[in-house]
Each structure stands twice: as structure tokens, then as C-alpha cells.
């Protein structure tokens, strides 16, 4: 069982100038708003938590603090940037949270 029943598909593409465009296929209005707030992301946004536009947008969005979408966005960006091995990511499977008693 999950807390949220929504699924999101995050797509990232690297632009010629080195920045990253993020798109999402989602039925969640809060996630859609968050993705629209992001705009193009720089490598600094992916690697510097203190100055990252990603975390600034999380703070200003209506998403729950427990939403996994920001982590999914960063993972997808890291894959596209070559900062995370695609083979390793595929071999490890999904990222999830398991609730234990």
C-alpha cells in the first residue's frame, strides 16, 4: 500500500546549452505545477542542494513534504547528465518507501 495512489512519468532531456528540461506525465495537479515551476535546470541545480532551484520550487509548491517526485526528478536528471549509471539504476529497480510496523 502507498500513501499516494498517483503515478508520474518523469522525462528529462539535456539541451545544447547543457541545461536540462523536465517534463512529467501525471494526473496530479500539484506535481504538474511543481514541474512547470522548475523551468530549465542547470548542473548546479542538480548538485548543489543549498542553491538548487529544485528545492526552492519544492518549498513554493503545494506538494506534500512526503512526495517522492523531487527525488525522482533529480534521479532522472542525474541519469541524463551521466552522473548516475543507467545500467546500475536499471539493475537496482524502483525507488520506493516501505512502511514497517
TAZIBEL-V724220 format. One record per residue. N is the residue number from 1. OMEGA is omega in radians with two decimals (none if undefined). Layout:
n:N omega:OMEGA
n:N omega:OMEGA
This chain:
n:1 omega:3.07
n:2 omega:3.10
n:3 omega:-3.13
n:4 omega:-3.12
n:5 omega:-3.11
n:6 omega:3.03
n:7 omega:-3.12
n:8 omega:3.01
n:9 omega:-3.11
n:10 omega:3.11
n:11 omega:-3.14
n:12 omega:3.04
n:13 omega:3.12
n:14 omega:-3.13
n:15 omega:3.12
n:16 omega:-3.14
n:17 omega:3.10
n:18 omega:3.09
n:19 omega:-3.07
n:20 omega:3.04
n:21 omega:-3.12
n:22 omega:3.06
n:23 omega:3.11
n:24 omega:2.95
n:25 omega:-3.04
n:26 omega:3.04
n:27 omega:-3.11
n:28 omega:3.13
n:29 omega:-3.12
n:30 omega:3.10
n:31 omega:3.12
n:32 omega:3.12
n:33 omega:3.12
n:34 omega:-3.13
n:35 omega:3.13
n:36 omega:3.13
n:37 omega:-3.04
n:38 omega:-3.01
n:39 omega:3.11
n:40 omega:3.12
n:41 omega:3.09
n:42 omega:3.09
n:43 omega:3.08
n:44 omega:3.11
n:45 omega:-3.11
n:46 omega:-2.96
n:47 omega:-3.08
n:48 omega:-3.06
n:49 omega:-3.07
n:50 omega:-3.08
n:51 omega:-3.07
n:52 omega:3.05
n:53 omega:-3.14
n:54 omega:-3.08
n:55 omega:3.06
n:56 omega:3.12
n:57 omega:3.07
n:58 omega:-3.12
n:59 omega:-3.07
n:60 omega:-3.11
n:61 omega:3.10
n:62 omega:3.14
n:63 omega:3.03
n:64 omega:3.09
n:65 omega:-3.13
n:66 omega:-3.12
n:67 omega:-3.12
n:68 omega:-3.08
n:69 omega:3.12
n:70 omega:3.10
n:71 omega:3.11
n:72 omega:3.12
n:73 omega:-3.13
n:74 omega:3.10
n:75 omega:3.13
n:76 omega:3.11
n:77 omega:3.12
n:78 omega:3.09
n:79 omega:-3.11
n:80 omega:-3.12
n:81 omega:-3.10
n:82 omega:3.12
n:83 omega:-3.14
n:84 omega:-3.11
n:85 omega:3.10
n:86 omega:3.11
n:87 omega:3.11
n:88 omega:-3.13
n:89 omega:3.14
n:90 omega:-3.11
n:91 omega:-3.13
n:92 omega:3.11
n:93 omega:-3.05
n:94 omega:2.97
n:95 omega:-3.12
n:96 omega:3.06
n:97 omega:3.12
n:98 omega:-3.13
n:99 omega:-3.12
n:100 omega:3.08
n:101 omega:none
